[in-house]
Amino acid sequence: MSGVAAPRIQTVTGEALRPYIPALARLRIAVFRDWPYLYEGAPDYEETYLPVYADSPRAAVVLALDGESVVGASTCLPLADESANVQAPFRIAGIGIDRVFYFGESVLLRPYRGTGLGVRFFEEREAHARRVSACDFAAFCAVERPADHPARPADAVPLDGFWRRRGFTPYPSLACEMRWREVGATDQTPHRLVFWLKSLTGAPLP
């Protein structure tokens, strides 16, 4: 790490988030370019997408800051404020979107991984969701990749165990579709992302 101390964690909301949007855009592009997303990011799209977190009154972004540099970030907002394609599987399954707080993404530069920041990201988002909402469930989704995908690194380690230790359960039948352009491709292609759920209130999982 570049600093003497470990990165500090700061949760930002609303207008306080806007100055960080360019740094968040660069961070997402850098991290999601790697396995398993292989995302060929575009700054113009990122800076259009990210303001949703500033516009949603109950959204938050948990930042990891090394000095003034954003080295990691984790997003969350009520599912009711998310896009229709993310809401769709819950509506189809009969799960009220007002019962779900959506955890968008966690991105962290490689030198800072394995230091406990991933755990902090989940803890801070869950605390925020409980603080600003009465949602019963936290949910996130992860891209589904075949075991024999040609771009899978030989040392790739699935995060399933980490997510289970955070108390999340996979729901293979609960999935959404997102489109993006992969590294080396010319066009966007659809990708299936499977949801994981955790109870925030003690309510039984659906």
C-alpha positions, -999 to 999 in steps of 0.1 A, spaced: 0 0 0 12 35 -7 2 50 27 15 41 61 -20 35 75 -47 12 61 -72 29 38 -100 47 57 -136 39 52 -161 67 45 -198 64 35 -210 91 13 -245 100 2 -264 125 -20 -245 156 -32 -214 146 -13 -210 118 -37 -208 138 -69 -172 149 -66 -161 113 -64 -179 102 -96 -149 106 -120 -127 85 -96 -154 59 -92 -157 57 -130 -120 50 -134 -121 25 -106 -150 5 -121 -133 4 -155 -100 -8 -141 -115 -35 -118 -143 -48 -140 -119 -52 -169 -105 -83 -151 -121 -117 -147 -150 -125 -143 -166 -94 -159 -141 -87 -187 -159 -53 -191 -146 -29 -217 -156 2 -198 -163 37 -212 -159 68 -190 -189 85 -207 -212 56 -198 -198 54 -162 -204 90 -155 -239 87 -167 -246 55 -147 -230 65 -114 -251 97 -106 -281 74 -98 -265 69 -64 -264 106 -58 -300 110 -70 -314 83 -48 -321 98 -13 -314 65 5 -284 53 -16 -249 52 -4 -214 45 -16 -188 32 8 -154 45 -1 -119 31 7 -95 60 7 -57 59 7 -50 95 15 -72 113 -11 -71 84 -36 -102 62 -40 -89 27 -40 -122 9 -35 -159 15 -34 -191 -4 -27 -226 8 -37 -261 2 -24 -296 16 -29 -332 5 -24 -342 -19 -52 -371 4 -59 -346 30 -72 -328 5 -95 -334 -1 -132 -363 -22 -144 -341 -51 -155 -327 -55 -120 -362 -53 -105 -378 -77 -130 -368 -111 -115 -381 -100 -81 -414 -89 -96 -417 -121 -115 -410 -141 -83 -436 -121 -63 -410 -105 -40 -420 -69 -33 -392 -46 -45 -398 -24 -14 -386 -53 7 -351 -54 -9 -320 -32 -6 -298 -38 -36 -260 -40 -32 -247 -29 -66 -209 -36 -68 -178 -38 -47 -146 -28 -65 -111 -28 -50 -77 -23 -65 -56 -55 -63 -29 -43 -38 -56 -37 -12 -74 -70 -15 -71 -96 13 -69 -68 40 -105 -71 53 -119 -42 32 -143 -66 14 -159 -75 48 -161 -39 58 -179 -31 25 -206 -56 34 -208 -45 70 -211 -8 61 -238 -14 35 -259 -36 57 -257 -10 85 -267 17 60 -296 -3 47 -309 -9 82 -304 28 91 -324 42 62 -349 16 54 -372 -12 67 -361 -36 39 -362 -72 49 -335 -84 25 -302 -74 11 -295 -87 -24 -267 -85 -49 -260 -103 -82 -229 -118 -98 -221 -128 -133 -225 -164 -142 -195 -179 -162 -190 -215 -174 -163 -235 -157 -145 -239 -191 -146 -202 -201 -114 -196 -221 -106 -164 -203 -108 -180 -168 -74 -176 -150 -59 -208 -138 -57 -194 -103 -92 -179 -102 -109 -185 -69 -148 -182 -67 -161 -158 -42 -190 -181 -32 -174 -190 1 -168 -154 10 -204 -145 2 -218 -174 22 -197 -163 52 -213 -129 50 -246 -147 54 -258 -147 18 -276 -175 0 -276 -180 -38 -309 -181 -57 -301 -196 -91 -336 -191 -103 -335 -154 -95 -314 -138 -122 -313 -107 -144 -297 -98 -177 -272 -70 -183 -254 -61 -215 -219 -49 -219 -190 -50 -243 -163 -75 -233 -126 -68 -237 -117 -74 -273 -153 -74 -286 -169 -49 -309 -205 -52 -297 -224 -56 -264 -236 -90 -255 -261 -102 -229 -248 -117 -196 -268 -136 -169 -263 -125 -133 -276 -146 -104 -288 -131 -72 -277 -138 -36 -300 -128 -7 -296 -122 30 -322 -114 56 -317 -80 73 -346 -82 98 -349 -119 106 -376 -123 81 -375 -157 64 -359 -157 30 -385 -160 2 
